[in-house]
């Protein structure tokens, strides 16, 4: 999914910056691939993984409140360890999911305006005002996703988070790292 998002960003924003290349075919094919990857990820998460681990719970909110209170006042009870995912990871995942789903839905509708080997274009399917809304959703969600990708890269490069960055490449974390940073009972 990450590679397809980066290809989509490159094929969307590089032509705006003046790079000349045939980007439309690359963009729509990668967009369809991303839609299929998101579908596969969703099915896999719902059936084979613990999707509830991505939901906010009372302990997440309590620990976040304690962290904020400690940062402002300098006292109070210490926040507990997070479960498998920290609250900011859960909120980030939620934001990325909403943006990507908005981009996919609006992108699939935008496919009606181009000819492909699979279908003929139908540009009059929607009224011009409706097309404007679809284009706006696609554009604003894309800019939001670009911002979140930059935030993601920034936080992945911070030294105190390298254990998470390594896990992105390895696909797992060690038992020691898990015990050091996470509450196994959650």
N, C-alpha and C positions, 0 to 999 in steps of 0.2 A: 504494500500500500504506500509506503513512504516513497519508493522510487516513482510510482505513478503520480503521486502528488507533486513531486519535484519536477517531473517531466511536464505535467500540466501547467505548473507555475512558469517554467521556462518558456513553453510554447505560447503562453498567454501574455507574459510581460516583456519578453525579449523583443518581439516585433514593435511594441510600444517604444522601446528604447532605441529603435532604429535598425535592429538586426533583420536582415532580409532572408527569409527562407520559407519554404512551403510548410506552414504551421497548422493549417486547418485540419488536414487529414490526421496528422500526428495527434492533435489536440482531441478530436472527437473519438478516435480509436482508443486513446489512453483513458479518456473519460468513461467510455463504455467498460473498459477493463477495470477501472476503479470501482464502478458500480457493481460489477460482478465480484470483485474482491471484498467489498463491504458486505455484500450478501453472504458470501462464504464465511467471513469473519463473524457476522451476526448469528448464523446458524451454528457455527462452531462454539461461540461463546454461550449460546442459549442451551445447547445440548450437552457438550462435553466439558465445559469449564464452569466455574462458579461465578455466574454473572452477578450474583448478589454482592460479591466483593467490591464491585464498582459503585454500589449504592451508598449514599450518605446515611450514617446512622447517628444515634444520640451521642455515642462516644466520640465520633469525629467532631461534632459541633461543640461538645464540652471541651475537648482538647484544643480546638481552635480558639474558643473563648478564653481558656486559661493562658494560651500563648499570647494573645492580644493583651490580656490583663497584665501579664508579667512584663511585656514589652513597655506598656504605658506606665504602670505603677511600680514595677520592679519587685512585686511580692505576690503572695497567694500560692495556692497549691500548684505544683509542677504538672504540666500536661503529661499524659501517659503516652506510651508508644502507640504508633498507628498499627492498623492491621496490615494486610498485604499491600494496600495502597494508601498513601497519605491523602488527606482531604484535598490538598491542592491538585494532586494527580487525578482524583475523581472529578473535581470541578473542571480541570483542563480537558479530560476525556469527554465530559458532557458538552463542553463548548465546541470541541473539535467535531464531535458527532453531529451536533445540530448544524454547524456550518457545512460539513461535508454532505449531509443529507439534503440541505438546501441547495448546495451546488449541484449535486447529482440530479435532483428533481428538476431544477431549472435548466440544467444542461441537457437532460433528456428531452425536455420540451423544445429547446433550441435546435435540436437535431431535425425538427420539422422544417427548418429553413435552409437546409443544405441537401444537395444530392449525394447519395452514397451508393455503393454497389448493391446495397440491400433494399433501398427505397428511393422514391422520387420525392423531391421537396414539395412541401405544402405550406407555403408562406402565409396563406390567408386563413389558416385554421383558427387563429385568434384575431381579434380586433387590434389595431395599432396600439391603443392604450394598454391592452393586456400584454402585448409584447413588451412594452416599456416597463411594466411591472416585473415581468420575467427577467428581462435584461438587468434591471436594477437589483433584484434579488441575487442573481448570479454574480454581478460585479461587487456588491457590498459584501456578500459572503466570502468571495474570493479574497478581497482585501483583508477581511477579518482573519481568514485562514493564514494568509501570508504573515500577518502580525503574530499569530500564535506559533507559526513555525520559527520565526525569529526568536520569540520567547523560549521556545523549546530548545533551540540551539544554545542560547545563552545559559540556561540553567543546566544543560548537559555538560557544559564546559567548566562549571564551577567545581573547584577541587573537593569540596565537602560532599559532592554528589557523584563522584567518579564511580562509586560502587554501582550506582544506577546506570551510568553511561556504559560501563562494562557489560552490564546485564542486557543492554539493547543489542550488543554484538554477539554475546555468548548465548543469549536466550534463557539464562537463569542466573541466580545469585547463589553464593555458597551458603551453607548452613550457618556459618559463623556470622556472615553479613546479615543474614535474615534474623538471627538471634540478637545481634547488636542493634538493629534498627526497627524491628517489627515485633509486635505482640502476637505470638503464635496462637493464643487462645481466641483471637478475634478472627 
